[in-house]
């Protein structure tokens, strides 16, 4: 579980405008070691370096 999907009380919150099943699939894809940093960076609009750094810290 990623900190960005936790509410103030620590419970998981439903992303606005995204069905839960899609959010789960995206989390799985983003968290997979088989998903290249370049693909994630392109999808989320961040630099490859930023994605790599974030994934290493997670």
LOKOLKOL-568137 format. One record per atom (N, C-alpha, C, O, CB): residue number from 0; residue in three letters; x, y, z. Coordinates in nm, 4 decimals, padded with zeros to 6 digits. Glycine has a CB too. Example, Ala and Ser with C-alpha at 12.3 -4.5 7.8 and 13.67 -1.06 7.14 Angstrom:
BEGIN
+-----+-----+----------+----------+----------+
:   i :  aa :       px :       py :       pz :
+-----+-----+----------+----------+----------+
:   0 : ALA :  01.3190 : -00.5690 :  00.7800 :
:   0 : ALA :  01.2300 : -00.4500 :  00.7800 :
:   0 : ALA :  01.3200 : -00.3300 :  00.7800 :
:   0 : ALA :  01.4236 : -00.3319 :  00.8465 :
:   0 : ALA :  01.1308 : -00.4473 :  00.9046 :
:   1 : SER :  01.2850 : -00.2250 :  00.7080 :
:   1 : SER :  01.3670 : -00.1060 :  00.7140 :
:   1 : SER :  01.2900 :  00.0030 :  00.7870 :
:   1 : SER :  01.3409 :  00.1138 :  00.8039 :
:   1 : SER :  01.4084 : -00.0598 :  00.5725 :
+-----+-----+----------+----------+----------+
This chain:
BEGIN
+-----+-----+----------+----------+----------+
:   i :  aa :       px :       py :       pz :
+-----+-----+----------+----------+----------+
:   0 : UNK :  00.0851 : -00.1177 :  00.0000 :
:   0 : UNK :  00.0000 :  00.0000 :  00.0000 :
:   0 : UNK :  00.0892 :  00.1234 :  00.0000 :
:   0 : UNK :  00.1895 :  00.1277 :  00.0712 :
:   0 : UNK : -00.0966 :  00.0002 :  00.1224 :
:   1 : UNK :  00.0545 :  00.2192 : -00.0761 :
:   1 : UNK :  00.1335 :  00.3416 : -00.0869 :
:   1 : UNK :  00.0730 :  00.4493 :  00.0008 :
:   1 : UNK : -00.0491 :  00.4572 :  00.0139 :
:   1 : UNK :  00.1419 :  00.3895 : -00.2331 :
:   2 : UNK :  00.1563 :  00.5320 :  00.0606 :
:   2 : UNK :  00.1114 :  00.6361 :  00.1539 :
:   2 : UNK :  00.0141 :  00.7340 :  00.0883 :
:   2 : UNK : -00.0701 :  00.7923 :  00.1567 :
:   2 : UNK :  00.2317 :  00.7125 :  00.2090 :
:   3 : UNK :  00.0245 :  00.7528 : -00.0441 :
:   3 : UNK : -00.0633 :  00.8475 : -00.1126 :
:   3 : UNK : -00.2096 :  00.8058 : -00.1129 :
:   3 : UNK : -00.2963 :  00.8878 : -00.1429 :
:   3 : UNK : -00.0171 :  00.8657 : -00.2534 :
:   4 : UNK : -00.2395 :  00.6791 : -00.0801 :
:   4 : UNK : -00.3786 :  00.6355 : -00.0818 :
:   4 : UNK : -00.4338 :  00.6153 :  00.0577 :
:   4 : UNK : -00.5354 :  00.5481 :  00.0757 :
:   4 : UNK : -00.3921 :  00.5079 : -00.1605 :
:   5 : UNK : -00.3667 :  00.6737 :  00.1577 :
:   5 : UNK : -00.4145 :  00.6637 :  00.2949 :
:   5 : UNK : -00.4805 :  00.7938 :  00.3370 :
:   5 : UNK : -00.4317 :  00.9026 :  00.3064 :
:   5 : UNK : -00.2994 :  00.6287 :  00.3902 :
:   6 : UNK : -00.5915 :  00.7813 :  00.4071 :
:   6 : UNK : -00.6574 :  00.8989 :  00.4618 :
:   6 : UNK : -00.5868 :  00.9437 :  00.5886 :
:   6 : UNK : -00.4921 :  00.8793 :  00.6339 :
:   6 : UNK : -00.8056 :  00.8702 :  00.4900 :
:   7 : UNK : -00.6325 :  01.0532 :  00.6450 :
:   7 : UNK : -00.5705 :  01.1078 :  00.7659 :
:   7 : UNK : -00.5720 :  01.0093 :  00.8820 :
:   7 : UNK : -00.4823 :  01.0110 :  00.9663 :
:   7 : UNK : -00.6408 :  01.2351 :  00.8070 :
:   8 : UNK : -00.6728 :  00.9244 :  00.8865 :
:   8 : UNK : -00.6815 :  00.8286 :  00.9965 :
:   8 : UNK : -00.6083 :  00.6975 :  00.9665 :
:   8 : UNK : -00.6163 :  00.6030 :  01.0448 :
:   8 : UNK : -00.8269 :  00.7996 :  01.0277 :
:   9 : UNK : -00.5362 :  00.6913 :  00.8521 :
:   9 : UNK : -00.4583 :  00.5733 :  00.8178 :
:   9 : UNK : -00.5335 :  00.4670 :  00.7400 :
:   9 : UNK : -00.4768 :  00.3626 :  00.7075 :
:   9 : UNK : -00.4056 :  00.5134 :  00.9403 :
:  10 : UNK : -00.6613 :  00.4919 :  00.7094 :
:  10 : UNK : -00.7379 :  00.3948 :  00.6321 :
:  10 : UNK : -00.7234 :  00.4246 :  00.4838 :
:  10 : UNK : -00.6998 :  00.5386 :  00.4437 :
:  10 : UNK : -00.8865 :  00.3963 :  00.6735 :
:  11 : UNK : -00.7378 :  00.3203 :  00.4032 :
:  11 : UNK : -00.7275 :  00.3357 :  00.2589 :
:  11 : UNK : -00.8480 :  00.4139 :  00.2072 :
:  11 : UNK : -00.9610 :  00.3898 :  00.2496 :
:  11 : UNK : -00.7177 :  00.1976 :  00.1894 :
:  12 : UNK : -00.8237 :  00.5077 :  00.1154 :
:  12 : UNK : -00.9309 :  00.5879 :  00.0576 :
:  12 : UNK : -00.9457 :  00.5547 : -00.0904 :
:  12 : UNK : -00.8486 :  00.5178 : -00.1566 :
:  12 : UNK : -00.9033 :  00.7390 :  00.0771 :
:  13 : UNK : -01.0654 :  00.5678 : -00.1408 :
:  13 : UNK : -01.0939 :  00.5443 : -00.2819 :
:  13 : UNK : -01.0489 :  00.6660 : -00.3628 :
:  13 : UNK : -01.0938 :  00.7772 : -00.3353 :
:  13 : UNK : -01.2454 :  00.5156 : -00.3043 :
:  14 : UNK : -00.9606 :  00.6475 : -00.4625 :
:  14 : UNK : -00.9199 :  00.7605 : -00.5457 :
:  14 : UNK : -01.0413 :  00.8208 : -00.6163 :
:  14 : UNK : -01.1263 :  00.7477 : -00.6670 :
:  14 : UNK : -00.8139 :  00.7165 : -00.6490 :
:  15 : UNK : -01.0492 :  00.9508 : -00.6195 :
:  15 : UNK : -01.1616 :  01.0202 : -00.6811 :
:  15 : UNK : -01.1568 :  00.9998 : -00.8321 :
:  15 : UNK : -01.0544 :  01.0243 : -00.8958 :
:  15 : UNK : -01.1596 :  01.1713 : -00.6459 :
:  16 : UNK : -01.2684 :  00.9547 : -00.8886 :
:  16 : UNK : -01.2784 :  00.9398 : -01.0320 :
:  16 : UNK : -01.2168 :  00.8134 : -01.0883 :
:  16 : UNK : -01.2205 :  00.7922 : -01.2095 :
:  16 : UNK : -01.2167 :  01.0545 : -01.0958 :
:  17 : UNK : -01.1601 :  00.7288 : -01.0032 :
:  17 : UNK : -01.0981 :  00.6048 : -01.0494 :
:  17 : UNK : -01.1638 :  00.4882 : -00.9764 :
:  17 : UNK : -01.1613 :  00.4830 : -00.8534 :
:  17 : UNK : -00.9433 :  00.6060 : -01.0257 :
:  18 : UNK : -01.2226 :  00.3943 : -01.0512 :
:  18 : UNK : -01.2814 :  00.2781 : -00.9860 :
:  18 : UNK : -01.1752 :  00.2006 : -00.9077 :
:  18 : UNK : -01.0590 :  00.1952 : -00.9482 :
:  18 : UNK : -01.3488 :  00.1869 : -01.0897 :
:  19 : UNK : -01.2153 :  00.1418 : -00.7973 :
:  19 : UNK : -01.1217 :  00.0714 : -00.7112 :
:  19 : UNK : -01.0442 : -00.0377 : -00.7818 :
:  19 : UNK : -00.9251 : -00.0557 : -00.7563 :
:  19 : UNK : -01.1942 :  00.0129 : -00.5964 :
:  20 : UNK : -01.1102 : -00.1112 : -00.8707 :
:  20 : UNK : -01.0412 : -00.2198 : -00.9408 :
:  20 : UNK : -00.9323 : -00.1663 : -01.0335 :
:  20 : UNK : -00.8269 : -00.2283 : -01.0478 :
:  20 : UNK : -01.1415 : -00.3033 : -01.0210 :
:  21 : UNK : -00.9573 : -00.0515 : -01.0964 :
:  21 : UNK : -00.8553 :  00.0092 : -01.1818 :
:  21 : UNK : -00.7408 :  00.0624 : -01.0962 :
:  21 : UNK : -00.6242 :  00.0464 : -01.1321 :
:  21 : UNK : -00.9161 :  00.1227 : -01.2677 :
:  22 : UNK : -00.7726 :  00.1245 : -00.9851 :
:  22 : UNK : -00.6691 :  00.1745 : -00.8951 :
:  22 : UNK : -00.5804 :  00.0597 : -00.8468 :
:  22 : UNK : -00.4583 :  00.0739 : -00.8397 :
:  22 : UNK : -00.7325 :  00.2476 : -00.7751 :
:  23 : UNK : -00.6417 : -00.0533 : -00.8138 :
:  23 : UNK : -00.5641 : -00.1703 : -00.7701 :
:  23 : UNK : -00.4729 : -00.2202 : -00.8812 :
:  23 : UNK : -00.3570 : -00.2533 : -00.8565 :
:  23 : UNK : -00.6577 : -00.2832 : -00.7249 :
:  24 : UNK : -00.5251 : -00.2256 : -01.0036 :
:  24 : UNK : -00.4451 : -00.2720 : -01.1172 :
:  24 : UNK : -00.3284 : -00.1776 : -01.1433 :
:  24 : UNK : -00.2171 : -00.2221 : -01.1716 :
:  24 : UNK : -00.5323 : -00.2844 : -01.2432 :
:  25 : UNK : -00.3535 : -00.0480 : -01.1339 :
:  25 : UNK : -00.2461 :  00.0494 : -01.1537 :
:  25 : UNK : -00.1401 :  00.0377 : -01.0445 :
:  25 : UNK : -00.0206 :  00.0445 : -01.0732 :
:  25 : UNK : -00.3031 :  00.1917 : -01.1564 :
:  26 : UNK : -00.1827 :  00.0202 : -00.9204 :
:  26 : UNK : -00.0876 :  00.0028 : -00.8106 :
:  26 : UNK : -00.0007 : -00.1205 : -00.8338 :
:  26 : UNK :  00.1203 : -00.1171 : -00.8113 :
:  26 : UNK : -00.1618 : -00.0088 : -00.6762 :
:  27 : UNK : -00.0630 : -00.2293 : -00.8788 :
:  27 : UNK :  00.0127 : -00.3514 : -00.9086 :
:  27 : UNK :  00.1137 : -00.3266 : -01.0194 :
:  27 : UNK :  00.2293 : -00.3676 : -01.0091 :
:  27 : UNK : -00.0819 : -00.4655 : -00.9485 :
:  28 : UNK :  00.0703 : -00.2596 : -01.1252 :
:  28 : UNK :  00.1579 : -00.2307 : -01.2390 :
:  28 : UNK :  00.2723 : -00.1383 : -01.1974 :
:  28 : UNK :  00.3883 : -00.1619 : -01.2313 :
:  28 : UNK :  00.0775 : -00.1673 : -01.3541 :
:  29 : UNK :  00.2379 : -00.0328 : -01.1236 :
:  29 : UNK :  00.3404 :  00.0626 : -01.0814 :
:  29 : UNK :  00.4406 :  00.0006 : -00.9841 :
:  29 : UNK :  00.5585 :  00.0357 : -00.9849 :
:  29 : UNK :  00.2751 :  00.1838 : -01.0174 :
:  30 : UNK :  00.3934 : -00.0908 : -00.9012 :
:  30 : UNK :  00.4798 : -00.1517 : -00.8015 :
:  30 : UNK :  00.5561 : -00.2730 : -00.8490 :
:  30 : UNK :  00.6407 : -00.3251 : -00.7763 :
:  30 : UNK :  00.4003 : -00.1890 : -00.6854 :
:  31 : UNK :  00.5279 : -00.3192 : -00.9701 :
:  31 : UNK :  00.5931 : -00.4389 : -01.0220 :
:  31 : UNK :  00.7373 : -00.4097 : -01.0607 :
:  31 : UNK :  00.7655 : -00.3103 : -01.1276 :
:  31 : UNK :  00.5162 : -00.4938 : -01.1422 :
:  32 : UNK :  00.8281 : -00.4963 : -01.0185 :
:  32 : UNK :  00.9685 : -00.4798 : -01.0567 :
:  32 : UNK :  00.9881 : -00.5038 : -01.2059 :
:  32 : UNK :  01.0914 : -00.4664 : -01.2614 :
:  32 : UNK :  01.0574 : -00.5753 : -00.9762 :
:  33 : UNK :  00.8897 : -00.5660 : -01.2718 :
:  33 : UNK :  00.8974 : -00.5890 : -01.4155 :
:  33 : UNK :  00.8550 : -00.4691 : -01.4987 :
:  33 : UNK :  00.8724 : -00.4696 : -01.6206 :
:  33 : UNK :  00.8132 : -00.7060 : -01.4519 :
:  34 : UNK :  00.8000 : -00.3670 : -01.4354 :
:  34 : UNK :  00.7588 : -00.2463 : -01.5068 :
:  34 : UNK :  00.8764 : -00.1500 : -01.5127 :
:  34 : UNK :  00.9223 : -00.1028 : -01.4086 :
:  34 : UNK :  00.6358 : -00.1795 : -01.4382 :
:  35 : UNK :  00.9260 : -00.1199 : -01.6319 :
:  35 : UNK :  01.0424 : -00.0310 : -01.6440 :
:  35 : UNK :  01.0130 :  00.1104 : -01.5932 :
:  35 : UNK :  00.9025 :  00.1618 : -01.6100 :
:  35 : UNK :  01.0881 : -00.0245 : -01.7893 :
:  36 : UNK :  01.1131 :  00.1718 : -01.5312 :
:  36 : UNK :  01.1003 :  00.3092 : -01.4830 :
:  36 : UNK :  01.0597 :  00.4027 : -01.5963 :
:  36 : UNK :  00.9851 :  00.4981 : -01.5742 :
:  36 : UNK :  01.2320 :  00.3566 : -01.4198 :
:  37 : UNK :  01.1080 :  00.3763 : -01.7172 :
:  37 : UNK :  01.0755 :  00.4605 : -01.8324 :
:  37 : UNK :  00.9259 :  00.4578 : -01.8621 :
:  37 : UNK :  00.8673 :  00.5610 : -01.8950 :
:  37 : UNK :  01.1543 :  00.4150 : -01.9557 :
:  38 : UNK :  00.8644 :  00.3415 : -01.8508 :
:  38 : UNK :  00.7195 :  00.3304 : -01.8744 :
:  38 : UNK :  00.6412 :  00.4060 : -01.7687 :
:  38 : UNK :  00.5453 :  00.4766 : -01.7999 :
:  38 : UNK :  00.6760 :  00.1832 : -01.8761 :
:  39 : UNK :  00.6827 :  00.3910 : -01.6428 :
:  39 : UNK :  00.6154 :  00.4612 : -01.5335 :
:  39 : UNK :  00.6300 :  00.6116 : -01.5516 :
:  39 : UNK :  00.5328 :  00.6857 : -01.5370 :
:  39 : UNK :  00.6725 :  00.4176 : -01.3966 :
:  40 : UNK :  00.7502 :  00.6568 : -01.5831 :
:  40 : UNK :  00.7757 :  00.8001 : -01.6003 :
:  40 : UNK :  00.6886 :  00.8591 : -01.7098 :
:  40 : UNK :  00.6330 :  00.9679 : -01.6943 :
:  40 : UNK :  00.9228 :  00.8246 : -01.6324 :
:  41 : UNK :  00.6771 :  00.7871 : -01.8200 :
:  41 : UNK :  00.5933 :  00.8354 : -01.9306 :
:  41 : UNK :  00.4472 :  00.8415 : -01.8887 :
:  41 : UNK :  00.3775 :  00.9378 : -01.9209 :
:  41 : UNK :  00.6089 :  00.7449 : -02.0541 :
:  42 : UNK :  00.4007 :  00.7408 : -01.8180 :
:  42 : UNK :  00.2609 :  00.7340 : -01.7765 :
:  42 : UNK :  00.2243 :  00.8434 : -01.6769 :
:  42 : UNK :  00.1187 :  00.9054 : -01.6892 :
:  42 : UNK :  00.2316 :  00.5988 : -01.7162 :
:  43 : UNK :  00.3106 :  00.8678 : -01.5783 :
:  43 : UNK :  00.2774 :  00.9644 : -01.4726 :
:  43 : UNK :  00.3292 :  01.1048 : -01.5013 :
:  43 : UNK :  00.2993 :  01.1977 : -01.4263 :
:  43 : UNK :  00.3332 :  00.9170 : -01.3408 :
:  44 : UNK :  00.4062 :  01.1220 : -01.6085 :
:  44 : UNK :  00.4550 :  01.2546 : -01.6447 :
:  44 : UNK :  00.5681 :  01.3040 : -01.5567 :
:  44 : UNK :  00.5779 :  01.4235 : -01.5291 :
:  44 : UNK :  00.3431 :  01.3521 : -01.6396 :
:  45 : UNK :  00.6529 :  01.2135 : -01.5127 :
:  45 : UNK :  00.7689 :  01.2486 : -01.4298 :
:  45 : UNK :  00.8966 :  01.2096 : -01.5016 :
:  45 : UNK :  00.8935 :  01.1395 : -01.6028 :
:  45 : UNK :  00.7617 :  01.1793 : -01.2914 :
:  46 : UNK :  01.0085 :  01.2554 : -01.4486 :
:  46 : UNK :  01.1368 :  01.2163 : -01.5061 :
:  46 : UNK :  01.1693 :  01.0725 : -01.4669 :
:  46 : UNK :  01.1261 :  01.0235 : -01.3626 :
:  46 : UNK :  01.2492 :  01.3120 : -01.4599 :
:  47 : UNK :  01.2458 :  01.0067 : -01.5523 :
:  47 : UNK :  01.2889 :  00.8704 : -01.5222 :
:  47 : UNK :  01.3704 :  00.8697 : -01.3935 :
:  47 : UNK :  01.3559 :  00.7797 : -01.3108 :
:  47 : UNK :  01.3714 :  00.8114 : -01.6392 :
:  48 : UNK :  01.4555 :  00.9695 : -01.3768 :
:  48 : UNK :  01.5382 :  00.9786 : -01.2569 :
:  48 : UNK :  01.4520 :  00.9909 : -01.1313 :
:  48 : UNK :  01.4810 :  00.9286 : -01.0292 :
:  48 : UNK :  01.6337 :  01.0979 : -01.2672 :
:  49 : UNK :  01.3467 :  01.0711 : -01.1394 :
:  49 : UNK :  01.2577 :  01.0881 : -01.0249 :
:  49 : UNK :  01.1843 :  00.9593 : -00.9903 :
:  49 : UNK :  01.1684 :  00.9258 : -00.8729 :
:  49 : UNK :  01.1575 :  01.1985 : -01.0526 :
:  50 : UNK :  01.1397 :  00.8874 : -01.0924 :
:  50 : UNK :  01.0709 :  00.7602 : -01.0707 :
:  50 : UNK :  01.1675 :  00.6591 : -01.0079 :
:  50 : UNK :  01.1330 :  00.5899 : -00.9121 :
:  50 : UNK :  01.0134 :  00.7052 : -01.2044 :
:  51 : UNK :  01.2883 :  00.6518 : -01.0633 :
:  51 : UNK :  01.3887 :  00.5583 : -01.0102 :
:  51 : UNK :  01.4165 :  00.5874 : -00.8650 :
:  51 : UNK :  01.4199 :  00.4963 : -00.7822 :
:  51 : UNK :  01.5189 :  00.5658 : -01.0908 :
:  52 : UNK :  01.4365 :  00.7142 : -00.8333 :
:  52 : UNK :  01.4647 :  00.7543 : -00.6944 :
:  52 : UNK :  01.3487 :  00.7171 : -00.6026 :
:  52 : UNK :  01.3701 :  00.6625 : -00.4944 :
:  52 : UNK :  01.4918 :  00.9061 : -00.6861 :
:  53 : UNK :  01.2280 :  00.7459 : -00.6446 :
:  53 : UNK :  01.1105 :  00.7157 : -00.5633 :
:  53 : UNK :  01.0958 :  00.5657 : -00.5396 :
:  53 : UNK :  01.0674 :  00.5221 : -00.4281 :
:  53 : UNK :  00.9848 :  00.7703 : -00.6301 :
:  54 : UNK :  01.1152 :  00.4882 : -00.6441 :
:  54 : UNK :  01.1016 :  00.3440 : -00.6319 :
:  54 : UNK :  01.2098 :  00.2848 : -00.5412 :
:  54 : UNK :  01.1842 :  00.1882 : -00.4693 :
:  54 : UNK :  01.1072 :  00.2792 : -00.7697 :
:  55 : UNK :  01.3286 :  00.3413 : -00.5441 :
:  55 : UNK :  01.4364 :  00.2928 : -00.4568 :
:  55 : UNK :  01.4069 :  00.3244 : -00.3098 :
:  55 : UNK :  01.4448 :  00.2483 : -00.2207 :
:  55 : UNK :  01.5711 :  00.3554 : -00.4981 :
:  56 : UNK :  01.3391 :  00.4369 : -00.2851 :
:  56 : UNK :  01.3071 :  00.4779 : -00.1486 :
:  56 : UNK :  01.1892 :  00.3998 : -00.0922 :
:  56 : UNK :  01.1752 :  00.3872 :  00.0294 :
:  56 : UNK :  01.2771 :  00.6267 : -00.1442 :
:  57 : UNK :  01.1047 :  00.3476 : -00.1801 :
:  57 : UNK :  00.9834 :  00.2772 : -00.1352 :
:  57 : UNK :  01.0123 :  00.1406 : -00.0775 :
:  57 : UNK :  00.9201 :  00.0704 : -00.0359 :
:  57 : UNK :  00.8868 :  00.2628 : -00.2492 :
+-----+-----+----------+----------+----------+
